[in-house]
């Protein structure tokens, strides 16, 4: 029997528009934590699939990704020892 020790995190995110940088793009930010312990996952990778955009979480598990084109995207969150997660987001202006 395979032991599933992958109690991952949930991401709390805000989608906002950043028209100052360039029109038609927005940002996503959030925090990646362990679901059971609520501890931040430092250095988790958060990428916007099918783009070259991404970020690593800081010591509080927080991240921000800017300049994401408007539209529907999928964030992929990965961390060693945890199951990779995907979250759909809709970037609007």
WOQUI-V237560 format. One record per residue. D_CENTER is the distance of its C-alpha to the mean C-alpha in whole Angstrom. Layout:
d_center=D_CENTER
d_center=D_CENTER
This chain:
d_center=31
d_center=28
d_center=26
d_center=22
d_center=21
d_center=17
d_center=17
d_center=13
d_center=11
d_center=9
d_center=7
d_center=9
d_center=8
d_center=10
d_center=11
d_center=14
d_center=16
d_center=17
d_center=21
d_center=22
d_center=20
d_center=21
d_center=22
d_center=20
d_center=16
d_center=14
d_center=11
d_center=8
d_center=7
d_center=6
d_center=8
d_center=7
d_center=11
d_center=14
d_center=15
d_center=18
d_center=19
d_center=16
d_center=16
d_center=13
d_center=12
d_center=13
d_center=12
d_center=9
d_center=8
d_center=4
d_center=6
d_center=8
d_center=11
d_center=14
d_center=13
d_center=14
d_center=11
d_center=8
d_center=8
d_center=9
d_center=9
d_center=12
d_center=15
d_center=14
d_center=10
d_center=9
d_center=7
d_center=8
d_center=8
d_center=12
d_center=14
d_center=12
d_center=15
d_center=16
d_center=16
d_center=14
d_center=11
d_center=9
d_center=5
d_center=6
d_center=6
d_center=9
d_center=11
d_center=15
d_center=17
d_center=14
d_center=14
d_center=11
d_center=9
d_center=8
d_center=8
d_center=10
d_center=10
d_center=13
d_center=13
d_center=17
d_center=19
